[in-house]
């Protein structure tokens, strides 16, 4: 290497090292401040989004009000928060992401930090191919639960939520393959072969002429609140047929809601990895607020109130913050990592529902709890502890899974005792 070129490289390395030292030093100070002075709220509250959890059984989570026993809950893994805390307090992270994302966008690149940009600007992740044998085994586990519930006279339905890439309009960049929908097609077929009733929302949206991408945040892996309302509407006829009560027709009628939108408010999980420049802006965030009387009580929380007071956490909509990925999570599900039990004090039925899902449940839950006496949400990662003795206490079981759960090791299919 010639002299001038060597000097240039040395200078570049020196500048890089200085930046590492400076940013690292500031980050270390911020991390110490975070730990010593308990300033989680001042660092965008991203810790919960990044922390790993494990399954345990907690007697304090038992629904003693209605005679229910303890069920599995999620608990922070010991030592799992260090990486999340450092990532949360890293100085200049958002600015560095935005610069990187802007450069990639200008160069016409569609990939950044394991996130892909579709032709229509939506962000997504790539899902690998799953063998038939793997998917059939997962379907067997669901069918075993269905068989047990049939013997108890308890109806069950499996709701197949969509993936961020449309089955009918993939919009994939050239040369990119994504097997999420292929895996899901084969898995749904295995379920139906085994007698499991499936509501495949991917297909109903297509049949109803709904744009798949209108049902997903452009920057997030979650479906939208509109998708949750739509899914309830598609689920309602099945509920009316299989649950022994008369449903309230107001719940599924959009004219009975005030639709409130916060423009360009939500930078989702994909946008957090790429920055707002690569994502080309944030998503609107919308809530459906019922115009009719509601009175909801949540287990473990004193008092009761209207749905929007008890379930929607409006405090997270007071200040726009693109550094926090938790608009969807916090507004719709703050405090639900250990599951959620709510009671509808105005219900004219005695139906208790068990809802098994992941964070996708949050967009659907409000309409279910406005319909039935009790809805208990259990996280998919804790189903290993959902024994037949627990499940048989409910009048109806609804499982809502999305395509990223179709892999070994996630815990969503580890039902035992059936």
Buried (B, 14 or more C-beta within 10 A) or exposed (E): EEEEEEEEEEEEEEEEEEEEEEBEEBBEEBBEBBEEEEEBEEBBBBBBBBBEBBBBBBEEBBBEEBEBBBBBBBBBEEEEBEEBBBBBBBBEBBEBBBEBBBEBBEEEEBBBBEBBBBEEBBBBBBBEEBEEEBBBEBBEBBBBBBBBBEEEEBBBBBBBBBBBBBBEBBBBEEEBEBBBBBBBBBBBBBBBEBEBBBBBBBBBBBEEEBEBBEBBBBBBBBBBBBBBBBBBBBBBEBBBEBBEBEBBEBBBEEEBBEEBEBEEBBBBBBBBBBBBBBBBBBBBBBBBBBEBEBBBBBBEEEEBBBBBBBBBBEEBBEEBBBBBBBBBBBBBBBEBBBBBBBBBEEBEBEBBBBBBBBBBBBBBBBBBBBBBBBBBBBBBBBBBBBBBEBBBBBBBBBBBBBBBBBBEEBBBBBBEBB
